[in-house]
Amino acid sequence: MRKILLLSIVMVFVLLLAACQLFPDLKLPSLPPIKSQPSSAPSSIPNTPIVSPEVETQETPKPNIEIKSGNLAQDLKISVFGDSIMINVEPFLKQKYKNIEFYSKVGDQISEVQDLIHPLDQAGKLGDIVVIELGTNGPCPESTIHDIIKDIGSERIIIFCTTHVPRRWEAEINQKIEEVVPQYPNASVADWHEISANHAEYFARDGYHPTITGSKVYAALIQKEIEVALAKQL
């Protein structure tokens, strides 16, 4: 039976081939196209932008300001009140600042500054920066230091210098300056007493008037305090 079926299929195939040769326009039936089944996986990666996780940012801290020698103070007026000590230092400060005025007199005491502040202020001559080097010739009450700072005003920079003098009032006046001045945010202390300690070469034979070397160091100390005070204002 299988042989008869196989023979029949072969005969049908032969007849079809013969028919194609006799009738070339004859088209054989075509099988329907095989449809591909959709894949469960996506055919392409969606074009989704990659978002990086948010990073918490912090403000960059402001850099420390470096002030070059006297530059910021060149356009500011500086008033210096002193005694014979400042007379020796004066030439070296003039080399550093162009708008600087000195009110220094031999024998002056701190209390005498009060008589000068108001007239200079009224005349527009009181500096933006006020330096006070007094105390060599005697002490004063704490209230005098308070009054001087208040009279000068909070809008100005004030620098008080401690004193180096071999007299009984040295410790007293320095202690008052160091206690009173820091109470005011616009005032600071230039500690000449500490800087000059154990430096005999800074002083003449009397032990308190500065030599040329000492005067240069004193001027540099005041300059440094001015620069530090200006940096705090920025």
Rosetta constraint file for C-alpha pairs under 8 A:
AtomPair CA 1 CA 5 HARMONIC 6.38 0.50
AtomPair CA 2 CA 6 HARMONIC 6.10 0.50
AtomPair CA 3 CA 7 HARMONIC 6.02 0.50
AtomPair CA 4 CA 8 HARMONIC 6.18 0.50
AtomPair CA 5 CA 9 HARMONIC 6.39 0.50
AtomPair CA 6 CA 10 HARMONIC 6.35 0.50
AtomPair CA 7 CA 11 HARMONIC 6.23 0.50
AtomPair CA 8 CA 12 HARMONIC 6.22 0.50
AtomPair CA 9 CA 13 HARMONIC 6.25 0.50
AtomPair CA 10 CA 14 HARMONIC 6.21 0.50
AtomPair CA 11 CA 15 HARMONIC 6.12 0.50
AtomPair CA 12 CA 16 HARMONIC 6.24 0.50
AtomPair CA 13 CA 17 HARMONIC 6.33 0.50
AtomPair CA 14 CA 18 HARMONIC 6.25 0.50
AtomPair CA 15 CA 19 HARMONIC 6.12 0.50
AtomPair CA 16 CA 20 HARMONIC 6.24 0.50
AtomPair CA 17 CA 21 HARMONIC 6.50 0.50
AtomPair CA 18 CA 22 HARMONIC 6.30 0.50
AtomPair CA 19 CA 23 HARMONIC 5.73 0.50
AtomPair CA 19 CA 24 HARMONIC 7.94 0.50
AtomPair CA 20 CA 24 HARMONIC 5.23 0.50
AtomPair CA 20 CA 25 HARMONIC 7.80 0.50
AtomPair CA 20 CA 26 HARMONIC 6.39 0.50
AtomPair CA 39 CA 43 HARMONIC 7.85 0.50
AtomPair CA 65 CA 231 HARMONIC 6.84 0.50
AtomPair CA 67 CA 71 HARMONIC 7.17 0.50
AtomPair CA 67 CA 72 HARMONIC 7.27 0.50
AtomPair CA 67 CA 227 HARMONIC 6.54 0.50
AtomPair CA 67 CA 231 HARMONIC 7.48 0.50
AtomPair CA 68 CA 72 HARMONIC 7.84 0.50
AtomPair CA 69 CA 96 HARMONIC 7.63 0.50
AtomPair CA 69 CA 223 HARMONIC 7.82 0.50
AtomPair CA 69 CA 227 HARMONIC 7.92 0.50
AtomPair CA 70 CA 74 HARMONIC 6.14 0.50
AtomPair CA 70 CA 96 HARMONIC 6.17 0.50
AtomPair CA 70 CA 97 HARMONIC 6.49 0.50
AtomPair CA 70 CA 223 HARMONIC 7.13 0.50
AtomPair CA 70 CA 227 HARMONIC 7.19 0.50
AtomPair CA 72 CA 76 HARMONIC 7.68 0.50
AtomPair CA 72 CA 227 HARMONIC 7.84 0.50
AtomPair CA 72 CA 230 HARMONIC 7.63 0.50
AtomPair CA 73 CA 77 HARMONIC 7.64 0.50
AtomPair CA 73 CA 97 HARMONIC 7.09 0.50
AtomPair CA 73 CA 226 HARMONIC 7.90 0.50
AtomPair CA 73 CA 227 HARMONIC 7.88 0.50
AtomPair CA 74 CA 97 HARMONIC 5.75 0.50
AtomPair CA 74 CA 98 HARMONIC 6.16 0.50
AtomPair CA 74 CA 99 HARMONIC 6.59 0.50
AtomPair CA 75 CA 99 HARMONIC 6.99 0.50
AtomPair CA 76 CA 99 HARMONIC 6.57 0.50
AtomPair CA 76 CA 127 HARMONIC 7.38 0.50
AtomPair CA 76 CA 128 HARMONIC 6.03 0.50
AtomPair CA 76 CA 129 HARMONIC 7.41 0.50
AtomPair CA 77 CA 99 HARMONIC 5.05 0.50
AtomPair CA 77 CA 100 HARMONIC 5.89 0.50
AtomPair CA 77 CA 101 HARMONIC 7.90 0.50
AtomPair CA 77 CA 126 HARMONIC 7.67 0.50
AtomPair CA 77 CA 127 HARMONIC 4.45 0.50
AtomPair CA 77 CA 128 HARMONIC 5.23 0.50
AtomPair CA 77 CA 129 HARMONIC 6.43 0.50
AtomPair CA 78 CA 99 HARMONIC 6.21 0.50
AtomPair CA 78 CA 100 HARMONIC 4.56 0.50
AtomPair CA 78 CA 101 HARMONIC 6.23 0.50
AtomPair CA 78 CA 126 HARMONIC 7.71 0.50
AtomPair CA 78 CA 127 HARMONIC 4.49 0.50
AtomPair CA 78 CA 128 HARMONIC 5.95 0.50
AtomPair CA 78 CA 129 HARMONIC 4.74 0.50
AtomPair CA 78 CA 130 HARMONIC 5.86 0.50
AtomPair CA 78 CA 131 HARMONIC 7.56 0.50
AtomPair CA 79 CA 100 HARMONIC 5.94 0.50
AtomPair CA 79 CA 101 HARMONIC 5.05 0.50
AtomPair CA 79 CA 102 HARMONIC 6.04 0.50
AtomPair CA 79 CA 103 HARMONIC 7.49 0.50
AtomPair CA 79 CA 126 HARMONIC 6.23 0.50
AtomPair CA 79 CA 127 HARMONIC 4.82 0.50
AtomPair CA 79 CA 128 HARMONIC 7.70 0.50
AtomPair CA 79 CA 129 HARMONIC 6.28 0.50
AtomPair CA 79 CA 130 HARMONIC 4.86 0.50
AtomPair CA 79 CA 131 HARMONIC 6.22 0.50
AtomPair CA 80 CA 100 HARMONIC 7.49 0.50
AtomPair CA 80 CA 101 HARMONIC 6.20 0.50
AtomPair CA 80 CA 102 HARMONIC 4.80 0.50
AtomPair CA 80 CA 103 HARMONIC 5.96 0.50
AtomPair CA 80 CA 104 HARMONIC 7.47 0.50
AtomPair CA 80 CA 130 HARMONIC 5.87 0.50
AtomPair CA 80 CA 131 HARMONIC 4.64 0.50
AtomPair CA 80 CA 132 HARMONIC 5.94 0.50
AtomPair CA 80 CA 133 HARMONIC 7.59 0.50
AtomPair CA 81 CA 102 HARMONIC 6.15 0.50
AtomPair CA 81 CA 103 HARMONIC 4.81 0.50
AtomPair CA 81 CA 104 HARMONIC 5.46 0.50
AtomPair CA 81 CA 113 HARMONIC 7.11 0.50
AtomPair CA 81 CA 130 HARMONIC 7.76 0.50
AtomPair CA 81 CA 131 HARMONIC 6.18 0.50
AtomPair CA 81 CA 132 HARMONIC 4.85 0.50
AtomPair CA 81 CA 133 HARMONIC 6.04 0.50
AtomPair CA 81 CA 134 HARMONIC 7.39 0.50
AtomPair CA 82 CA 86 HARMONIC 5.30 0.50
AtomPair CA 82 CA 87 HARMONIC 7.56 0.50
AtomPair CA 82 CA 102 HARMONIC 7.71 0.50
AtomPair CA 82 CA 103 HARMONIC 6.39 0.50
AtomPair CA 82 CA 104 HARMONIC 4.37 0.50
AtomPair CA 82 CA 105 HARMONIC 6.64 0.50
AtomPair CA 82 CA 108 HARMONIC 7.06 0.50
AtomPair CA 82 CA 132 HARMONIC 6.02 0.50
AtomPair CA 82 CA 133 HARMONIC 4.57 0.50
AtomPair CA 82 CA 134 HARMONIC 5.26 0.50
AtomPair CA 83 CA 87 HARMONIC 6.73 0.50
AtomPair CA 83 CA 104 HARMONIC 4.93 0.50
AtomPair CA 83 CA 105 HARMONIC 4.82 0.50
AtomPair CA 83 CA 106 HARMONIC 5.00 0.50
AtomPair CA 83 CA 107 HARMONIC 6.01 0.50
AtomPair CA 83 CA 108 HARMONIC 5.26 0.50
AtomPair CA 83 CA 109 HARMONIC 7.46 0.50
AtomPair CA 83 CA 133 HARMONIC 6.98 0.50
AtomPair CA 83 CA 134 HARMONIC 6.11 0.50
AtomPair CA 83 CA 136 HARMONIC 7.52 0.50
AtomPair CA 84 CA 88 HARMONIC 6.92 0.50
AtomPair CA 84 CA 104 HARMONIC 6.85 0.50
AtomPair CA 84 CA 105 HARMONIC 6.04 0.50
AtomPair CA 84 CA 106 HARMONIC 4.58 0.50
AtomPair CA 84 CA 107 HARMONIC 6.89 0.50
AtomPair CA 84 CA 209 HARMONIC 7.59 0.50
AtomPair CA 85 CA 89 HARMONIC 6.80 0.50
AtomPair CA 85 CA 133 HARMONIC 7.89 0.50
AtomPair CA 85 CA 136 HARMONIC 8.00 0.50
AtomPair CA 85 CA 208 HARMONIC 7.83 0.50
AtomPair CA 85 CA 209 HARMONIC 5.62 0.50
AtomPair CA 85 CA 210 HARMONIC 6.74 0.50
AtomPair CA 86 CA 90 HARMONIC 5.79 0.50
AtomPair CA 86 CA 104 HARMONIC 6.55 0.50
AtomPair CA 86 CA 133 HARMONIC 6.82 0.50
AtomPair CA 87 CA 91 HARMONIC 7.93 0.50
AtomPair CA 87 CA 104 HARMONIC 6.39 0.50
AtomPair CA 87 CA 105 HARMONIC 7.65 0.50
AtomPair CA 88 CA 209 HARMONIC 7.78 0.50
AtomPair CA 88 CA 210 HARMONIC 6.80 0.50
AtomPair CA 88 CA 211 HARMONIC 7.80 0.50
AtomPair CA 88 CA 212 HARMONIC 7.74 0.50
AtomPair CA 88 CA 215 HARMONIC 6.19 0.50
AtomPair CA 89 CA 93 HARMONIC 6.67 0.50
AtomPair CA 89 CA 210 HARMONIC 7.86 0.50
AtomPair CA 89 CA 215 HARMONIC 4.70 0.50
AtomPair CA 89 CA 216 HARMONIC 6.85 0.50
AtomPair CA 89 CA 218 HARMONIC 6.75 0.50
AtomPair CA 89 CA 219 HARMONIC 6.05 0.50
AtomPair CA 90 CA 94 HARMONIC 6.25 0.50
AtomPair CA 90 CA 102 HARMONIC 7.50 0.50
AtomPair CA 90 CA 219 HARMONIC 7.84 0.50
AtomPair CA 91 CA 95 HARMONIC 6.59 0.50
AtomPair CA 92 CA 96 HARMONIC 6.92 0.50
AtomPair CA 92 CA 215 HARMONIC 7.35 0.50
AtomPair CA 92 CA 216 HARMONIC 6.23 0.50
AtomPair CA 92 CA 219 HARMONIC 6.11 0.50
AtomPair CA 93 CA 97 HARMONIC 6.31 0.50
AtomPair CA 93 CA 219 HARMONIC 5.61 0.50
AtomPair CA 93 CA 223 HARMONIC 7.84 0.50
AtomPair CA 94 CA 98 HARMONIC 6.40 0.50
AtomPair CA 94 CA 100 HARMONIC 6.86 0.50
AtomPair CA 104 CA 108 HARMONIC 7.54 0.50
AtomPair CA 107 CA 137 HARMONIC 6.10 0.50
AtomPair CA 108 CA 112 HARMONIC 6.70 0.50
AtomPair CA 108 CA 134 HARMONIC 7.20 0.50
AtomPair CA 108 CA 137 HARMONIC 6.83 0.50
AtomPair CA 109 CA 113 HARMONIC 7.60 0.50
AtomPair CA 109 CA 134 HARMONIC 5.87 0.50
AtomPair CA 109 CA 135 HARMONIC 5.98 0.50
AtomPair CA 109 CA 136 HARMONIC 7.44 0.50
AtomPair CA 109 CA 137 HARMONIC 5.88 0.50
AtomPair CA 109 CA 138 HARMONIC 6.44 0.50
AtomPair CA 109 CA 139 HARMONIC 7.87 0.50
AtomPair CA 110 CA 114 HARMONIC 7.97 0.50
AtomPair CA 110 CA 134 HARMONIC 5.38 0.50
AtomPair CA 110 CA 135 HARMONIC 6.09 0.50
AtomPair CA 110 CA 139 HARMONIC 7.74 0.50
AtomPair CA 110 CA 140 HARMONIC 6.86 0.50
AtomPair CA 110 CA 144 HARMONIC 7.89 0.50
AtomPair CA 110 CA 145 HARMONIC 7.98 0.50
AtomPair CA 111 CA 115 HARMONIC 7.98 0.50
AtomPair CA 111 CA 140 HARMONIC 6.94 0.50
AtomPair CA 111 CA 144 HARMONIC 6.53 0.50
AtomPair CA 112 CA 116 HARMONIC 7.25 0.50
AtomPair CA 113 CA 117 HARMONIC 6.36 0.50
AtomPair CA 113 CA 148 HARMONIC 7.40 0.50
AtomPair CA 114 CA 118 HARMONIC 7.33 0.50
AtomPair CA 114 CA 147 HARMONIC 7.99 0.50
AtomPair CA 114 CA 148 HARMONIC 6.08 0.50
AtomPair CA 114 CA 151 HARMONIC 7.78 0.50
AtomPair CA 115 CA 119 HARMONIC 7.68 0.50
AtomPair CA 116 CA 120 HARMONIC 6.25 0.50
AtomPair CA 117 CA 121 HARMONIC 6.06 0.50
AtomPair CA 117 CA 126 HARMONIC 7.07 0.50
AtomPair CA 117 CA 151 HARMONIC 7.07 0.50
AtomPair CA 117 CA 152 HARMONIC 6.67 0.50
AtomPair CA 118 CA 122 HARMONIC 6.11 0.50
AtomPair CA 118 CA 151 HARMONIC 7.34 0.50
AtomPair CA 119 CA 123 HARMONIC 6.18 0.50
AtomPair CA 120 CA 124 HARMONIC 6.17 0.50
AtomPair CA 120 CA 125 HARMONIC 4.97 0.50
AtomPair CA 120 CA 126 HARMONIC 5.01 0.50
AtomPair CA 121 CA 125 HARMONIC 5.85 0.50
AtomPair CA 121 CA 126 HARMONIC 4.86 0.50
AtomPair CA 126 CA 130 HARMONIC 7.74 0.50
AtomPair CA 127 CA 156 HARMONIC 7.75 0.50
AtomPair CA 128 CA 155 HARMONIC 7.93 0.50
AtomPair CA 128 CA 156 HARMONIC 5.14 0.50
AtomPair CA 128 CA 157 HARMONIC 6.43 0.50
AtomPair CA 129 CA 156 HARMONIC 5.75 0.50
AtomPair CA 129 CA 157 HARMONIC 4.66 0.50
AtomPair CA 129 CA 158 HARMONIC 5.94 0.50
AtomPair CA 129 CA 159 HARMONIC 7.82 0.50
AtomPair CA 129 CA 226 HARMONIC 7.88 0.50
AtomPair CA 130 CA 156 HARMONIC 7.23 0.50
AtomPair CA 130 CA 157 HARMONIC 6.15 0.50
AtomPair CA 130 CA 158 HARMONIC 4.85 0.50
AtomPair CA 130 CA 159 HARMONIC 6.24 0.50
AtomPair CA 131 CA 158 HARMONIC 5.94 0.50
AtomPair CA 131 CA 159 HARMONIC 4.72 0.50
AtomPair CA 131 CA 160 HARMONIC 6.03 0.50
AtomPair CA 131 CA 161 HARMONIC 7.64 0.50
AtomPair CA 132 CA 158 HARMONIC 7.79 0.50
AtomPair CA 132 CA 159 HARMONIC 6.17 0.50
AtomPair CA 132 CA 160 HARMONIC 4.90 0.50
AtomPair CA 132 CA 161 HARMONIC 6.14 0.50
AtomPair CA 133 CA 160 HARMONIC 6.29 0.50
AtomPair CA 133 CA 161 HARMONIC 5.01 0.50
AtomPair CA 133 CA 162 HARMONIC 7.25 0.50
AtomPair CA 133 CA 163 HARMONIC 7.61 0.50
AtomPair CA 134 CA 161 HARMONIC 7.23 0.50
AtomPair CA 134 CA 162 HARMONIC 7.86 0.50
AtomPair CA 134 CA 163 HARMONIC 7.24 0.50
AtomPair CA 135 CA 139 HARMONIC 5.92 0.50
AtomPair CA 135 CA 162 HARMONIC 7.57 0.50
AtomPair CA 135 CA 163 HARMONIC 6.10 0.50
AtomPair CA 135 CA 170 HARMONIC 7.75 0.50
AtomPair CA 135 CA 173 HARMONIC 6.49 0.50
AtomPair CA 136 CA 163 HARMONIC 6.09 0.50
AtomPair CA 136 CA 164 HARMONIC 7.28 0.50
AtomPair CA 136 CA 165 HARMONIC 6.03 0.50
AtomPair CA 136 CA 170 HARMONIC 7.61 0.50
AtomPair CA 138 CA 169 HARMONIC 6.37 0.50
AtomPair CA 138 CA 173 HARMONIC 7.81 0.50
AtomPair CA 139 CA 169 HARMONIC 5.94 0.50
AtomPair CA 139 CA 170 HARMONIC 7.77 0.50
AtomPair CA 139 CA 172 HARMONIC 6.90 0.50
AtomPair CA 139 CA 173 HARMONIC 5.16 0.50
AtomPair CA 140 CA 144 HARMONIC 6.58 0.50
AtomPair CA 140 CA 145 HARMONIC 7.87 0.50
AtomPair CA 140 CA 173 HARMONIC 6.88 0.50
AtomPair CA 141 CA 145 HARMONIC 7.24 0.50
AtomPair CA 142 CA 146 HARMONIC 6.47 0.50
AtomPair CA 142 CA 176 HARMONIC 6.03 0.50
AtomPair CA 142 CA 177 HARMONIC 7.94 0.50
AtomPair CA 142 CA 180 HARMONIC 7.06 0.50
AtomPair CA 143 CA 147 HARMONIC 6.06 0.50
AtomPair CA 144 CA 148 HARMONIC 6.16 0.50
AtomPair CA 145 CA 149 HARMONIC 6.33 0.50
AtomPair CA 145 CA 177 HARMONIC 7.39 0.50
AtomPair CA 145 CA 180 HARMONIC 7.09 0.50
AtomPair CA 145 CA 181 HARMONIC 7.73 0.50
AtomPair CA 146 CA 150 HARMONIC 6.25 0.50
AtomPair CA 146 CA 180 HARMONIC 6.93 0.50
AtomPair CA 146 CA 181 HARMONIC 7.87 0.50
AtomPair CA 147 CA 151 HARMONIC 5.97 0.50
AtomPair CA 148 CA 152 HARMONIC 6.19 0.50
AtomPair CA 149 CA 153 HARMONIC 6.37 0.50
AtomPair CA 149 CA 154 HARMONIC 7.88 0.50
AtomPair CA 149 CA 158 HARMONIC 7.39 0.50
AtomPair CA 149 CA 187 HARMONIC 7.79 0.50
AtomPair CA 150 CA 154 HARMONIC 7.10 0.50
AtomPair CA 152 CA 156 HARMONIC 6.99 0.50
AtomPair CA 152 CA 158 HARMONIC 7.97 0.50
AtomPair CA 154 CA 186 HARMONIC 6.15 0.50
AtomPair CA 155 CA 186 HARMONIC 7.56 0.50
AtomPair CA 156 CA 186 HARMONIC 6.79 0.50
AtomPair CA 157 CA 186 HARMONIC 5.26 0.50
AtomPair CA 157 CA 187 HARMONIC 6.03 0.50
AtomPair CA 157 CA 229 HARMONIC 6.98 0.50
AtomPair CA 157 CA 230 HARMONIC 7.98 0.50
AtomPair CA 158 CA 186 HARMONIC 6.19 0.50
AtomPair CA 158 CA 187 HARMONIC 4.51 0.50
AtomPair CA 158 CA 188 HARMONIC 6.44 0.50
AtomPair CA 159 CA 187 HARMONIC 5.68 0.50
AtomPair CA 159 CA 188 HARMONIC 5.03 0.50
AtomPair CA 159 CA 189 HARMONIC 5.63 0.50
AtomPair CA 159 CA 190 HARMONIC 6.56 0.50
AtomPair CA 159 CA 225 HARMONIC 7.41 0.50
AtomPair CA 159 CA 226 HARMONIC 7.70 0.50
AtomPair CA 160 CA 177 HARMONIC 7.19 0.50
AtomPair CA 160 CA 181 HARMONIC 7.38 0.50
AtomPair CA 160 CA 187 HARMONIC 7.55 0.50
AtomPair CA 160 CA 188 HARMONIC 6.36 0.50
AtomPair CA 160 CA 189 HARMONIC 4.96 0.50
AtomPair CA 160 CA 190 HARMONIC 6.06 0.50
AtomPair CA 161 CA 189 HARMONIC 5.73 0.50
AtomPair CA 161 CA 190 HARMONIC 4.66 0.50
AtomPair CA 161 CA 191 HARMONIC 5.82 0.50
AtomPair CA 161 CA 192 HARMONIC 6.26 0.50
AtomPair CA 162 CA 173 HARMONIC 7.77 0.50
AtomPair CA 162 CA 174 HARMONIC 5.38 0.50
AtomPair CA 162 CA 177 HARMONIC 6.91 0.50
AtomPair CA 162 CA 178 HARMONIC 7.96 0.50
AtomPair CA 162 CA 189 HARMONIC 7.18 0.50
AtomPair CA 162 CA 190 HARMONIC 6.49 0.50
AtomPair CA 162 CA 191 HARMONIC 5.17 0.50
AtomPair CA 162 CA 192 HARMONIC 5.42 0.50
AtomPair CA 162 CA 193 HARMONIC 5.67 0.50
AtomPair CA 163 CA 170 HARMONIC 6.69 0.50
AtomPair CA 163 CA 173 HARMONIC 7.83 0.50
AtomPair CA 163 CA 174 HARMONIC 6.52 0.50
AtomPair CA 163 CA 191 HARMONIC 7.83 0.50
AtomPair CA 163 CA 192 HARMONIC 6.16 0.50
AtomPair CA 163 CA 193 HARMONIC 5.40 0.50
AtomPair CA 164 CA 170 HARMONIC 6.80 0.50
AtomPair CA 164 CA 192 HARMONIC 6.86 0.50
AtomPair CA 164 CA 193 HARMONIC 4.91 0.50
AtomPair CA 164 CA 196 HARMONIC 7.60 0.50
AtomPair CA 164 CA 208 HARMONIC 5.95 0.50
AtomPair CA 165 CA 170 HARMONIC 5.97 0.50
AtomPair CA 165 CA 207 HARMONIC 6.91 0.50
AtomPair CA 165 CA 208 HARMONIC 5.08 0.50
AtomPair CA 166 CA 170 HARMONIC 6.90 0.50
AtomPair CA 166 CA 207 HARMONIC 6.80 0.50
AtomPair CA 166 CA 208 HARMONIC 7.07 0.50
AtomPair CA 168 CA 172 HARMONIC 7.97 0.50
AtomPair CA 169 CA 173 HARMONIC 6.11 0.50
AtomPair CA 170 CA 174 HARMONIC 6.19 0.50
AtomPair CA 171 CA 175 HARMONIC 5.98 0.50
AtomPair CA 172 CA 176 HARMONIC 6.41 0.50
AtomPair CA 173 CA 177 HARMONIC 6.28 0.50
AtomPair CA 174 CA 178 HARMONIC 6.12 0.50
AtomPair CA 175 CA 179 HARMONIC 6.10 0.50
AtomPair CA 176 CA 180 HARMONIC 5.94 0.50
AtomPair CA 177 CA 181 HARMONIC 5.70 0.50
AtomPair CA 177 CA 189 HARMONIC 7.59 0.50
AtomPair CA 178 CA 182 HARMONIC 6.87 0.50
AtomPair CA 178 CA 189 HARMONIC 6.92 0.50
AtomPair CA 179 CA 183 HARMONIC 7.52 0.50
AtomPair CA 180 CA 184 HARMONIC 7.89 0.50
AtomPair CA 181 CA 187 HARMONIC 5.89 0.50
AtomPair CA 181 CA 188 HARMONIC 6.06 0.50
AtomPair CA 181 CA 189 HARMONIC 6.84 0.50
AtomPair CA 182 CA 187 HARMONIC 6.44 0.50
AtomPair CA 182 CA 188 HARMONIC 6.03 0.50
AtomPair CA 182 CA 189 HARMONIC 7.57 0.50
AtomPair CA 183 CA 187 HARMONIC 7.95 0.50
AtomPair CA 184 CA 188 HARMONIC 7.94 0.50
AtomPair CA 186 CA 229 HARMONIC 7.77 0.50
AtomPair CA 188 CA 225 HARMONIC 7.67 0.50
AtomPair CA 188 CA 229 HARMONIC 7.62 0.50
AtomPair CA 189 CA 225 HARMONIC 7.76 0.50
AtomPair CA 190 CA 221 HARMONIC 6.70 0.50
AtomPair CA 190 CA 222 HARMONIC 6.36 0.50
AtomPair CA 190 CA 225 HARMONIC 6.27 0.50
AtomPair CA 191 CA 195 HARMONIC 6.36 0.50
AtomPair CA 192 CA 196 HARMONIC 5.85 0.50
AtomPair CA 192 CA 218 HARMONIC 6.90 0.50
AtomPair CA 192 CA 221 HARMONIC 7.52 0.50
AtomPair CA 193 CA 197 HARMONIC 6.17 0.50
AtomPair CA 196 CA 202 HARMONIC 6.93 0.50
AtomPair CA 196 CA 214 HARMONIC 7.94 0.50
AtomPair CA 199 CA 203 HARMONIC 7.74 0.50
AtomPair CA 200 CA 207 HARMONIC 7.69 0.50
AtomPair CA 201 CA 211 HARMONIC 7.35 0.50
AtomPair CA 201 CA 213 HARMONIC 7.22 0.50
AtomPair CA 201 CA 214 HARMONIC 7.09 0.50
AtomPair CA 202 CA 210 HARMONIC 5.49 0.50
AtomPair CA 202 CA 211 HARMONIC 5.47 0.50
AtomPair CA 202 CA 212 HARMONIC 7.62 0.50
AtomPair CA 202 CA 213 HARMONIC 5.73 0.50
AtomPair CA 202 CA 214 HARMONIC 3.81 0.50
AtomPair CA 202 CA 215 HARMONIC 7.41 0.50
AtomPair CA 203 CA 207 HARMONIC 5.39 0.50
AtomPair CA 203 CA 208 HARMONIC 5.63 0.50
AtomPair CA 203 CA 209 HARMONIC 5.58 0.50
AtomPair CA 203 CA 210 HARMONIC 4.35 0.50
AtomPair CA 203 CA 211 HARMONIC 5.13 0.50
AtomPair CA 203 CA 214 HARMONIC 6.30 0.50
AtomPair CA 204 CA 208 HARMONIC 6.70 0.50
AtomPair CA 204 CA 209 HARMONIC 5.67 0.50
AtomPair CA 204 CA 210 HARMONIC 5.94 0.50
AtomPair CA 204 CA 211 HARMONIC 5.65 0.50
AtomPair CA 210 CA 214 HARMONIC 4.86 0.50
AtomPair CA 210 CA 215 HARMONIC 5.40 0.50
AtomPair CA 211 CA 215 HARMONIC 5.89 0.50
AtomPair CA 212 CA 216 HARMONIC 6.23 0.50
AtomPair CA 213 CA 217 HARMONIC 6.43 0.50
AtomPair CA 214 CA 218 HARMONIC 6.07 0.50
AtomPair CA 215 CA 219 HARMONIC 6.12 0.50
AtomPair CA 216 CA 220 HARMONIC 6.20 0.50
AtomPair CA 217 CA 221 HARMONIC 6.18 0.50
AtomPair CA 218 CA 222 HARMONIC 6.41 0.50
AtomPair CA 219 CA 223 HARMONIC 6.15 0.50
AtomPair CA 220 CA 224 HARMONIC 6.11 0.50
AtomPair CA 221 CA 225 HARMONIC 6.36 0.50
AtomPair CA 222 CA 226 HARMONIC 6.21 0.50
AtomPair CA 223 CA 227 HARMONIC 6.27 0.50
AtomPair CA 224 CA 228 HARMONIC 6.18 0.50
AtomPair CA 225 CA 229 HARMONIC 6.04 0.50
AtomPair CA 226 CA 230 HARMONIC 6.13 0.50
AtomPair CA 227 CA 231 HARMONIC 6.14 0.50
AtomPair CA 228 CA 232 HARMONIC 6.51 0.50
AtomPair CA 229 CA 233 HARMONIC 6.81 0.50
AtomPair CA 230 CA 234 HARMONIC 6.91 0.50
